[in-house]
Amino acid sequence: VGGGGFKAQGRLLNRDIPDVFVKTTLGASLCWKSSTKNNTLNPVWNESKDFILSDDDQLITVDAYDSDDLSSHDDLGIASTTVGDLLLEGKTKNLKLIKKGKATGAHIIVQMSGIYSLVPDLLSFESPEFEGPDALCGLLTILVAQAFNIPVAKEDANVSVKVRWGKKEYLTAAVVDAAGIDGLNPSFDMPFLCPLTQKLAATKEEIVFTVLNGADVIGTADVPYSTLVESPGMMVTAKTSVGDKGAMLQFRVILRGLLLSPDTAVEV
C-alpha cells in the first residue's frame, strides 16, 4: 500500500531524499519489484501482485531500497511477517523495517486483498476479473515422478527430464547410479508450478517431456492441451513409453482455474 518514516540523508542544504522501491517475496516465489517513488519520505504505491499461497506459515518479506542510477541501490531495511499473522491483523499490517539488526524508524504497509482457491474449472481463464499482464487466472502443476528402463550402462547413467510448455522450460536434477540409487530407474518426484495468466493460458500449448541421459535424448512424451482439459478432474496421470528402446516415464499434469474464496493478492 505505502510506507513512511524514511529519512533524508545529508545536510540541510544538500539533503538526499530517497527514491523508494520495494522488493516483495512470498515463500520461495520469485521476487516482485514495485515501481520507484521519487523524492519522498512517505511513498504510496497501491500496487498489487498475485502470489501462490500454500499455507498460513509462508513468509512475506519486503525489502526497501533507495534507487540509485549511478551505483548499487542503498538498502533501507527489511521486514517480514507470515500470511497467518497478516490475516489475524485484518489483512493489513504495518511492518517496521530493520537494518543491521536495528529498527530504522521506517515502515511498509502491506495488505492482502483476496484469496482464491484452485478449482477444476476454467471460467477464470476468460473472466474480466482476471485480466491483466500480471493477473493470475490459474495454475498448471507438472509432477515428474520416475523414469524406467533407461537404455544405458549403469555407470553411464546421468538421467534428467526436461519439461516444456510453450516458452517455459523446467529441468529436474540429474540422477546417477550410486549406493541406494538406481540410475536406470531414477526417481525424481519433482513438481513444477507454472502460474497462468490469461495470455499464457490462451496459447493452449502441449506439455512435452524429454528424458535425457547427459545431453543425449532418450525419448519424448507429450500431453496435448485438449487432452488435459477433457480428462476427468483436468488431471492426466500416465506411465508411458519414451523412445524406442523400452524406456518409460511416469508423470502427472493438473490444470486448475481460480475461484474467489469467502475469505480472500498482497499489496504494498
N, C-alpha and C positions, 0 to 999 in steps of 0.2 A: 504494500500500500504506500508506505513512505518511511521517513526516518527523521531524526533530529538530533540536536546536541553535538553536531560536528564542529570542530574548531578551526579557525583560520590560523595559518602559520605566518611567522614573520612579524616585523614591527608595524606600528600603526600606519605609517605612510607607505608601507610596502607589504600589505597583507596578502597572503595567498589563500584565497577562498577555494575550498576543494570542488572538483568536478566529480561527483559521486556516481558510481555504478555498483551493482551488487551481483555476485555470483551465487546461485542457489542450487543445492542438490537435495534430492530425497533418496535416502539409502544409497544404493550403488548406481543410481541413474546418472545419465550424462548431465554435465553442468549446464545450467541455463544462466545466461548473462542478460541483465536488464539494460535498458538504454542509459545513457550518461546524462545526469542533470548538472549543468554547468553553474559554477559560481554561486553555490547555495549551501547554507548550513542546515537547512531543513528540506531535503529533497522530497518530492512527491512523484510517485511513478503510476500507481494504479494500473499496473501491468500484471498479466496472469500467464501461467503456463500449466499445461496438463502433465501430470506425473502418474506413473503406475504404482498403485498402493497395494502392498501385500498384507501388512499387519500394522497395528497401532504402535508398535515399538520402533518402527522405522524412524530414522533420524533426519530431521530437516536442518540443514546447515546453510547459513548465509554468511558471506564474506564480503565486506565492503572495501572499496578501493577508491583512491583519488587518481583519476585518469591523467596520464602524462604522455604526451606525444613524442617527447624527446628522449625519455628514458623509461625504465620499468615503472609500472604503476605502484603508487605508495599504498601499502596495506593500512586500512583504517580500523581493522578489528574484525573479529569473527564471533558468531553466536550460534547456538543450536537449541533445538527442542525436539521432542518426539511428536508424532502425529496424535498420539493419545493425549498428551498434555495440551496440545493445541485445541483438541475437541473439548477437553474439560474447561478450557478458558473461554468457551463460547465461540470457537473457531477464529478468534482474533487474539494475537499475543504481541506484546512489546518485548523484543529481545535486546538485551543490553550487550553491547559489543565489548569483547575482551581482546587485548593486545599484550603479548608477552606476560600473560598471567594477571594483568591489571585491567580494571574497568576503564574505558576511555571516556565515559560520560555521554557517549553517543548511543543511539538505539535504532533498530529497524523494526517496523511493524509488519507482521505477516498475517495473512487472512486466508482461511480455507472457504471457498465459495460453493463447492459441490463435490459429492462423492457419487460415482457411477459404478454400477455393477456390470460385470461381464455376462452377457446372455447369448444364447444361440439364436440370435435374431439380427437381421441386418438393416433394420429400419434406420438406425443411426448413420448408415453409410450414405443416405440420401437426405436426411433431415437437415433443414437450415440451421437448427440449433448447434450442429457440429461442423459448420462450415468454417473455413479459415486455414491459412497455411500451417499454423501450429496447433490447431484444434484436433484432438484425437477423436476418432469415431469407433475404434475397435482395436483388437489385438490378435495377431497371428502368433501362435505358440508352436514351435517345432522342437520335438524331442528326438534326438539321435540316440537310440538305445544300444544296439550292438551290431557288429558285423560278424559273419561266419565264413569259414572255409576259404580264408584268403590264400590264393594260389601262389605262394612263395615259400622259400625255405624259412624255417623258424628264425634262424639267425639273421635273416634279411628283413624280417617284419618291421615295418615302420608306418603303421596304418593310421590314417586320419580320414575324416569325412568333411567335405565342403558342401555347404548348403547355399543355393542361390535362389532368390526370389526377386525378379526384376533386376534392379541395380544394386540390391542389397546382397551381401555375401557374408557367410559365417563359416568358421572353421573350428573343428574340435581340436583338442590336443592330440598329438601323435602317440600311439601306443606301440611299445616294442616288447619282444618276448623277454621275460625275466622271471625270477623266482615268484611263484604265485600269480603270474600274469600270463595268460595265453595270448601270445601275439598274433596267432592265426584266427582267433575267435575273440577279438578285442571288445571289451565292454566300455562304452563311453558315458551313457546316462547323462548326456549333456543337453540342457534345454536352451533354446534361443528364443527370446521375446522380441517380436517385431511390432512396435506400436504403429497403428494405422491412422493416417489422415484420409479424408475423402478422396483427395487427389491420388494418393498411393493405392488405395483400395480399388479405385476405378480402373487401374491398369489390368487387373484380373490375370496376372501372370501365373504360370505354373510354378510349383516348387520343385526344384531339381536337386537331387542328392548325387554327389560324386564321391565314390570310395577311392582313396589314393593310397599307394604304398610309396612313401617318399614323394617324388614328383611324377611317378607313373600312375596312370589311370587304370584302376581295376575294372570299373564299370559305373554305370549311372542308373538312376531310377527317378521317376517323376510322378507328381500328383497334380493333374490339371485342376485349375481353379473351380471349374464347373463340377468336377467330381467331389471336391471338398464341400461345396455349397449344398450339393444334393445328398450327401451322406447323412445318416442318422446323427442328430446332435451336432452336425457340421464338424465331425471328427473322423479322421482316417487313421486307423492303426493297421500296419502292414509289416509282413516279413517277406521280402521279395528278392528275386534274383537280380544280381548286378554283374554285367559282363557275361561271357560265355564259357567260363571255367569253373562254375559251381559256387562262386561267392554269393552271399546273401546279405541283406541289410534289413534290420528291424527299426522301425521309426513310428512316430505318431505326429499328426498335424491337427491342430484345433483352431477354428476360426470363431471369433466372438465379436458381437457388437456391444453397444453400451446402452444402459438404461439408468435413468436418474434414480438414485436411492432416496428413501424418505429422509435420511439424514442430510447427506450432501456428498478446483484447481488450487494451487497455493498462490496467493497474490502477495506482492511486495510493494 
